[in-house]
Amino acid sequence: MYCASLSTSTAPLIHCLNLLSPRSTFASMAAAASSSDDHTIGDWFSVPDLKLRDHFFKVPLDYSLRSNSFCPKITVFAREVVSAGKEDQSLPYLLYLQGGPGFESPRPTDSNGWIGKACEDYRVVFVEQACQLH
């Protein structure tokens, strides 16, 4: 995948977000979801001490052709994770990208480790980079 082949500096993280939407962030895309067929948000579900929900974004396969009505689209899957009880709080987003191609994003089953700590102050977003089914 394109994101996985980029360097390890912080700039690729920003670029990967821009792949989802060149002029908006994950947060603004989530806010506009009710009026967009290009973003579907699932219901919140729970694992011990965490709340999770799935997001599906339909994005152009090639952004240089995005104004072309014949440009094919792909679906990008992301999972948002927060500490239980913080679903409605305004928290900054923390985008987690798995290190290499061919591996799925973590699937939190509880709040142990770094995920629980990160979810205290952030909305952690896991983008499925391996093109695996969630």
Helices and strands as residue ranges (DSSP letters): G 3-5, H 11-20, H 26-31, G 33-35, E 39-41, E 45-47, E 50-60, G 63-65, E 73-83, E 93-96, H 113-121, E 123-127
